């Protein structure tokens, strides 16, 4: 008989995993402590924006395959495989990961376990967490319950969560016994049959695979942003440079877009947590470059603030700045550690009035940044602005008509913090165009360079 699956934690990761497991044909129980979130999900609605996911949740709630509860006892009673999908945010005062949600979930689940089952961690955690969790769960579970812990990290990207879960690049099974591997192979049988590569290993390696993947991606972005600084100093163009690098398959064509840098609930905290753990294990010096990647990333935000200040004539006092984008990336309403809002907040603190517009994240921005004007359209954000900043690369912004913005802005000055707008279109509508890592683009005009 196919296993009954529980998914503990129903945020971006858990809600996606639960709905996708139902899509694969399993009975799934989503577990959370947040009543409001549960009520929405049980009604087939999403408490956040994620393309394709709302339809999937609604479909499987209706089919009866997917249900939700706040009862850990019930989950422990019915589940054969329990996926732990709770958050592991950065601790408030250190760089390490906060494992309190994970430990709390294990503590509530373990005493009710009544039969052999597999507890599978999916969250990004410091290496060694699965070992500690195994001891914790086995100590709290009733004597004789055959419970095993495995680690099966998740690589989904927000904005593409459903596609990434149903058609992953690879699966990683960190297991402690052949039985653990068999149980994971059962769960993912249909994806394995489609040829999804799988790496089976021990739990520690599985934990480190996830932390390394995110740290590599973060380092790649910071690499191109460091080169962007060099380009700016040398009068070179990082966009052309990155275009040429991408043709080399050894470098790869993704995660090489220069701009305001990375944010979100994963990459920034994951590089810090990996370095913190490496320090604990006495090998921090080998990973010191992660500290540089982090600093370069934060500097990328400051450099966009500096460009905006220059465009405001050296001071933000009494200036109005329009900000296109609030989410940490397009196709998401997530504003956790969003570079767009970090830049907007820094400019506001320096004396400017801010108007922000995002196609999906306006509500979240309003909740967390109540002193900023939240505009109802992109053009509204530009109204009366002395400078316009493009900080989240929604397709709607690349497709917008610069003339419409010119008609309402106080001055035609734009900083493209994502390097995805077409300078020629904006310049043709009379805009002065600046972007990190590129020469001042007015100077690219051959008539100005060689009059
Ligand atoms: C990341 C990992 O990609 C994913 O595998 C993991 O499971 C969770 O963490 P996510 O946080 O959803 O996913 O976003 P991602 O698409 O990785 O983007 C992260 C940040 O990097 C965004 O702020 C994005 O704008 C920025 N970025 C990305 C760049 O600045 N330049 C790039 O070239 C690519």
Boltz pocket constraint, residues with backbone or C-beta under 6 A from the ligand:
constraints:
  - pocket:
      binder: B
      contacts: [[A, 154], [A, 155], [A, 156], [A, 157], [A, 158], [A, 159], [A, 214], [A, 217], [A, 221], [A, 254], [A, 255], [A, 256], [A, 257], [A, 258], [A, 259], [A, 260], [A, 261], [A, 262], [A, 263], [A, 264], [A, 265], [A, 266], [A, 267], [A, 328], [A, 329], [A, 330]]
      max_distance: 6.0
